[in-house]
Amino acid sequence: MAADSRPIKQKTFTNILDQYPAEKRYILAMMQDVQGEYKYLPREGMQMIAAYVDVPLSRVYSMATFYKAFSLVPKGRINFKVCDGTACHIKGSNIIIDQVYQYLGIRPGETTPDGEFSLETVNCLGACALAPAVVANEKVHPKVTSSGIIDIIKSYGGQINATSN
Amino acid sequence: MKIRIDQQEIDVNPGETILEAARQNGINIPTLCYHEAFGGQGMCRMCMVEVKTAHSTNLVASCTYPINEVIEVHTSTPVIEKARRTIIALLYRTAPQSEFMKKLYQEYKCVENQLEINENERCILCRLCVRACEEIGSSAISAILRGTEKRISTPFDEASTVCIGCAACANICPTGAIELSQTPAGRTIWNRTFAVVTCQRCGQAFATREQLDYIAQHTGIKGSESKLCDDCRKKNLAAQIEQYAQ
C-alpha cells in the first residue's frame, strides 16, 4: 500500500462538512466531496464524518466499503481508468491491464509505491466507439494498443523498466 | 382481525407480523436471523410462508410481513419446503464450516448444488451480531464490502476502540462464526484482548472491565453488586427476597 505521504489538510474536512447539515442522509455526499478533494477517502475523513453526523464509525466504514466508487487507498498522481466494458473488453482491455501490471507492477485498485500511478477498471466509459479506452486523470486515450499503453505511461513520466515483471 | 394460518383461525392485531402471530399460537415457522429482542430483519428468508390475499398468492418473509388485511397463510407447502431447502443449501455453501448449518442441511435433506464453497467460513451474514452490538450501544461491528466479499468486521479490521468485549455478538450468533477465546489471562474478540474480571464470590471470570464500566455508566449499577457474576447475583437476590419474606 502506498505511503500516506500527503499531509491531511484538516481545514478542508471541516470546510466540506460545514456545507451539509449534520444528518445521516448526507453521509454519502460528504464522502464523495472528501474523495473529490483528496482523490481517495482518508481514514480521518471517515472518522470526522462519523463524529459530525453522530453515527458509529462502523456504519460509515460499511458504506464506504460498499460502494466501489470509493477508494480507501490513496490514488496516484496519475490515475489510469481502464475501461473494461463489453466493447473494450472484447477489444483487449485485459491486455492493457496486463501491460500496466508488467511495467508498473500494479493491479486494479493498487497504487505504485512512489505514489505516481494508480490503476482502476471501470465498467463502461460510454465511449465504445473508441474501444479500448483508457482515461488518465481526465484525459481520454482512445483505441489503446498493447504498445500504445507503454507510450502513454512514458508520456506521464513513467520509467519503463523492461526487466521488471 | 381474524386470519387463517394452516387452517387454524387466529385473532391478530393489525400490524402484527405473520411470524409473531404464528408463534403466539404455537405454530412453528423456522428462522435463522430472527430474534424476539429485535424483531424481523428479513435477511435469511428461512421464514418464507405462502400468503393468499383476495387478489394473489405470494411467498413472503413472515418475519417482516405485517398483517393488514384478511389473509390465509400456509407455513408448509411443497413450494415453501422447496424454497427453504434451496435457502439452506445456499447458506450451507456460504458457511460450510458451521456445524449448525451442516446439521440443518442434513435435517432438511437438501440437494447438492454446484456453487463454489466458501471454504473456511461459518458466517451466514444474518446480521444478528450487528444488531446486538447496535442495541447494546457500541456499534463496533458492521457488514463491510459487498457481494461475495461481504463479511462482518470492525472498521479497518482493527481492534475496535468502542468495543467493550461483552461478547454479545458471539453469544447471539446462530452458527458460531465469531472467534472468541477466553482464558484467565483475558478475553480476545475482534482482534482485541480484554482483561477479565472474576466474580467475588465464585471466582468465575464473567465480564471485562470495559463491560462493567459501560454498565455502570448506562444503568448506574456499580459497587459490590457489579462484582458478582450472573449466577451469584441471582443467588444474592433470592437470599434477599427470602429475608423479606420471613
Boltz contact constraints between the chains, C-beta under 6 A:
constraints:
  - contact:
      token1: [A, 56]
      token2: [B, 139]
      max_distance: 6.0
  - contact:
      token1: [A, 57]
      token2: [B, 155]
      max_distance: 6.0
  - contact:
      token1: [A, 58]
      token2: [B, 139]
      max_distance: 6.0
  - contact:
      token1: [A, 58]
      token2: [B, 141]
      max_distance: 6.0
  - contact:
      token1: [A, 58]
      token2: [B, 142]
      max_distance: 6.0
  - contact:
      token1: [A, 58]
      token2: [B, 155]
      max_distance: 6.0
  - contact:
      token1: [A, 59]
      token2: [B, 142]
      max_distance: 6.0
  - contact:
      token1: [A, 61]
      token2: [B, 155]
      max_distance: 6.0
  - contact:
      token1: [A, 62]
      token2: [B, 142]
      max_distance: 6.0
  - contact:
      token1: [A, 62]
      token2: [B, 143]
      max_distance: 6.0
  - contact:
      token1: [A, 62]
      token2: [B, 144]
      max_distance: 6.0
  - contact:
      token1: [A, 65]
      token2: [B, 144]
      max_distance: 6.0
  - contact:
      token1: [A, 65]
      token2: [B, 145]
      max_distance: 6.0
  - contact:
      token1: [A, 66]
      token2: [B, 146]
      max_distance: 6.0
